[in-house]
Each structure stands twice: as structure tokens, then as C-alpha cells.
């Protein structure tokens, strides 16, 4: 049984990677399902903890965790127990239309799970099915609240003109409003979230988009302590650009969406002062700050929420989440963000009680085992070991970043794609982002004993390069 497995002592590679079984399955799969992005076919029944086992018997230390979405390990016993519970069975076979017909346990499911870890100041939650959908719904909430404020404290009824023009996709019922995002951001692949995504053309090509503005996200120089003045000037320049856009865009900007750390765009960081300045601008202009915590949420940065590092004077208006949460949605702090009429923020399932049940098990594991604090400690050790390695291979590890941000660590390298392949050949599964960045996304259970295995993998690959 999967829950009886234990972690192997380390990676082991038996075949070429990808192996013959992976290649054969990939060819067959491609007939009915686009398999061009398939890298390795996994035997999940044999995978455990921090380790993936593929169909060829190769065992990898997984420092990518299903694109940062696995929090507490493969075949985690607590999650298996939750999956086998009567609550899970009921949620799966009687999948409720939560908005109309929630189960009698839905309230407790939220109170005992997601609301236990709600960001400070956020008192309500709206559940969803994916990170992209969470951001789409957050945009809707911001637009509706913005228009509600425009109508004034009396919240005047919708006019006949508004009702008629809304059905024609015309103003005033369908107003021209925008969401500001940042260059190199990634917020999803839905039509609205894709309009706010700025990381790679392949995501956006041929897709109609809203004509929304983008501002420059700070490009910090590393090491940070050697470039304080330059980095401060860069952040001030970016904030001035945001201010200019908010004041001059051809239509009102109702909200700003930002990632605590730009992930797909290259693991780009900014200081707490930048985010504090950004919130001040949204407050000044009476618009909404949406913090996209789809990838940074649930402990990876050494805080439960990445934005906790900012020490904001007030809660963000909206915080979206998914990935490690194993469910999705958004928390919000302003009562105006609850639509003024029912059914304005609605769909059949409005999330998934089965996924929330699993999320609660993840939350229990994180809190009961102090995994956020653990990740902060392990991240500090890992960063220092990587910093030492970068002095040995400065041409292969540079712009190391993520100090003090848990295991949310990244560095630039000349050929990230080749490095990923070479690392898999020595049993380490990594991820990349941006143009030339290697990003580490280990699970929260990644321990000090795994660090030498990861570093040894880098040493082997770098030594082969002869540089």
C-alpha cells in the first residue's frame, strides 16, 4: 500500500532519461492527447515523500513538486486518510452545486480549513477550481466593487440603458475598465487572466485580449547588499510608472494584480518598500490591490503567505490562491467586494468540496508539523550552501536570489534547459522559468538531509561542463 512506503536513501537512475517506457507511453498517449510537453511518465503508486519514480524505475529527488503544487509529499498518509474518509466519498459521488445546495458540513469545512489560514485581515473566501479561475473571479469582484463605488452610497439601481447595453457588450452596461499587471507576470491562461499575463508570447499568441496596461516590475541587481542605491532607484522608477499609468490610462484602472515573487517570468523579487508603495498608490486612487499567491501561498517563502514579508499597514484587498492549497479561490478583506446582488459571482460548483477536504488535510499537516517554520530554516541553510557553490562555479550560478524567502530560491545560468536535462540524468528534477533561470520549488517536507543530494547533483553536472 502506498502509505506504507518510505523515502529512498537518494536518487537512482537505471536508464536514459526519458527512458524507453516513458517514450513508448508518450507515443501512444500523443495519439489521443497532446503529449508534446510530457517530460517523464510517473508511477505515482511507487513515489513517496520527496521522491518521484518513473515507469522505467528511475527515482528522482523532486525539487519542482508538480510545478510547486505538492506541499507535503507524495502519498502522504494524512492526505490518503482524508481521501478515504466518508466526507471525501460523499463530496465526490454527490458533487454539490455549492452556491445553491451546499452540504450540511460545508460551513465547518471552511471554518476548520481555509479560514484557519486566511491572510490577516481577510474575513471571507470564495472558492474556485484553479489558479486561473481564482484570478478571473478576483478581476470580476474588483470591477463590480469599483462600479458600485461609482454609483455612490445609495447604490442606485441599474438603469434600463445599463441593462440593455450590457447584453450588447457596450457601455455603460459593459464599461471600459482595466486591470494593471506587470511586465513578466503570469496570472493564468483564461481570457482575463491571460490579458494580465506578460511572461511569454507562446501563452498569448493568437488570443484576443483586453487592452489592459502593464507596468515595469523592478529588475533588482544582485547581491542586494552591494546594489542598495541602484535597487531603490529602480523601485522608485517603477512606482512612478504605476502612478503615471493609473492617472493617464485611457479608461479607469479598477485594480492592480501582482505576485509577491514573479515566478514564471524569472523569479523576480522586489523589496517590502516597493509593495508598501504599491498599496499606497492603490489606496490613493481608490482601486483594489490583488495579490496573486497561487504559487507563493501555503508556506514556500518561509511565511504562510508570501505577502506577509511586506509588513503592509493594511490587509490586501484580495489574495488569490491555488497550487499547494490543492484547491483554489480568493480571500478578501473589503465587504464591498461581496457583490451587491446574488448570482453575480456564481457558477455550478463554485469550487469543489472534495478538493477543500484535501486542502484541510494539507493545512493540518502544515500547522501540526510546523512546516512553514521548517521551510524558513531549511531555506536559510540551502541558500548559504548554494551561495558557497556559486563561488566555485560563478559562471554557472549567478544572480542567486531568495535569501530569507524559505526555499523559494532561484539563480540564473547560461543554458537552463540543458541544465534541467543533465540534472534529471543524475536523478534531480528541477524547474526553470523566465529566459535563463533555474527555480527551486521543493516541498515543505524537504529536509536538511536532502540538501547534500541536491548540491551533489549540481557538482556532478557542473564538473562535467569543464567550466
Steps between C-alpha positions, in 0.01 A plus 500: 500500500631845408480637854736225620781625275802683632739742332795345319850597616554705186444521124577204275506498120468169315439611140539797274265784595240496358508120498359253247173445686438873529569545130269213402214626718552854375468385138174318573365784712569753227246329275212610726655773719761761411810356668759744368555646846533159670845472658479181709215253552470431873401196706329691779425187701875451550581866563525621858592809696748710305562231239347426160533157338443476126368207297857397419589466868707820517473677834529880517536741788218736404589865558224623267196335666254497210563865413509597869163342578589211736541620857546198724635221282383225272266242655487693825318279757290787638379588151428135423291478817307812395450356151350184647271681743118492477503877444718457192288216364186707542655807337620297202188299425250776585695796370289792621414822322639680804334835439150351498527170685799491737538199724428533869874476563607777259516774767718292732715395205581866437532601865725209593716528190543799273381759749754375754776625271326802346740791448494754780203731458322280246168382638329336203588246232367406157604155384594415142649221291839627381742783540394650168136493604585651838660798328213531250253514789719751684489729196122472491476583869721806453300625200164457672620671818655785303175569315305468822713773655444716192125469547538652845389410851137462393603230249252619240309227310632407158345716231311367200784623282757308704295181484453524125858594413645228725337241274666663198849517656476876487541782752366597745374152591829347385742773609853550378707414808846352541727299726864606519758222510877493470745410229612135534197413714301177474140483622348214302368395162135607512402794282513757781796349684683458168448870427688570824773243423821643353764227532520317164347563154416130462230543765332790322552460127178503291277557803287817511573703810372789705705813437630527853816679614826354624760665718863405544576270792830589673810334359722474803874454489671231706645464757241733652733639765740626231234684299273666756498844337445367147222269612326773697511726196364220281206436730419869521509524121255208473264653756505829311411309185204338679386840622519642148297212354231523767466871432509492120371168363225543243246337733476462878729239655290314760776285646866403503609135509848403614689186603711514817774342288456485124528127438456407133658830398836417657466500881520877525494660845428844643545644847227548762529874438398453136186308593416745776529778242281306261228457759519871581439580132196272482359662814567848358313420177216309667569174320563140606827323572486135392787285628547187288620237748425202275864394513636678808218410740500216754846532646762481226650842579544426870175682582158349443426779250775664298358847553557465877862596426377847392371608844215695341317751721167353383389169353503458121154534350510158332737203534466221243629147562530152349784249439624381843154572640371215279194717444461858380323826558551839655482659843386859536500767767257766372127430538441696178667214315201279572272580202193708578270239342490122513612298196746764381792285621374149436541176308376145534758364742664816638804293586501141613428366848723199427797724431427712807494179708845415368614858557397474864720193536791695347436785744494258794836355391655844459380634835546187711856443374605867491594464137503873428762557769683189379506634144637836618784323683582259217487785250764694691731198500437422134562858394835517678612166349401621152681829561814302583456291185459815292848615604635174357297523178430872457450465125224241558323637810447875506235746614417263785184626666252407768700559818254501791215376279491137612581255223370738234852527355616557143810583299591577142712272283613513136285210373215416737337249268815290466566517872152362574563201274845433644366520855230242421775271375649507852160459666398857585174646364513881478304776331587808299331833432561823317778490242791349690386431855505182704234508772493273802152400616548222754215381716459625853631165626834548322758450774859571582587144397386575144726802455827303446324284239390808307839668529678181398285490186603855411865420570494199267333685216714813534820297518407328172462836334870563540442865589 
